[in-house]
């Protein structure tokens, strides 16, 4: 029996992390929860243009947001 790493219906491009949004992601929101994570650790949410501000505010109000970077720039940094 074979288990695929990604289900057949997985998107071919990264999608926005906002609830029920299926738009292509354009932004990476890097964050961490200082009560749970070491200072250098970064978790990521993806955002489309429409949800970037809302998701940024959600994380920012809690003191979690560390950086907002265009997805293309984030991906090119990951390759290095």
Residue pairs with C-beta under 8 A, 6 or more apart in sequence:
11 22
13 24
13 25
14 24
14 25
14 46
14 71
15 21
15 22
15 23
15 24
15 25
15 46
16 22
16 23
16 24
16 25
16 46
16 47
16 48
16 50
16 51
17 25
17 29
17 45
17 46
17 47
17 51
17 55
18 47
18 48
18 51
18 54
18 55
21 48
21 50
21 51
23 48
23 50
23 51
24 48
25 46
25 47
25 48
25 71
26 47
26 48
26 49
26 52
26 70
26 71
27 46
27 47
27 48
27 49
27 52
27 68
27 69
27 70
27 71
28 44
28 45
28 46
28 47
28 67
28 68
28 69
28 70
28 71
28 74
29 44
29 45
29 46
29 47
29 52
29 55
29 56
29 59
29 65
29 67
29 68
30 42
30 43
30 44
30 65
30 66
30 67
30 68
30 69
31 42
31 43
31 44
31 45
31 59
31 64
31 65
31 66
32 38
32 39
32 41
32 42
32 43
32 64
32 66
33 43
33 62
33 64
34 63
34 64
37 43
42 66
42 67
44 74
45 55
45 59
46 71
47 55
47 56
52 68
56 65
56 68
59 65
69 77
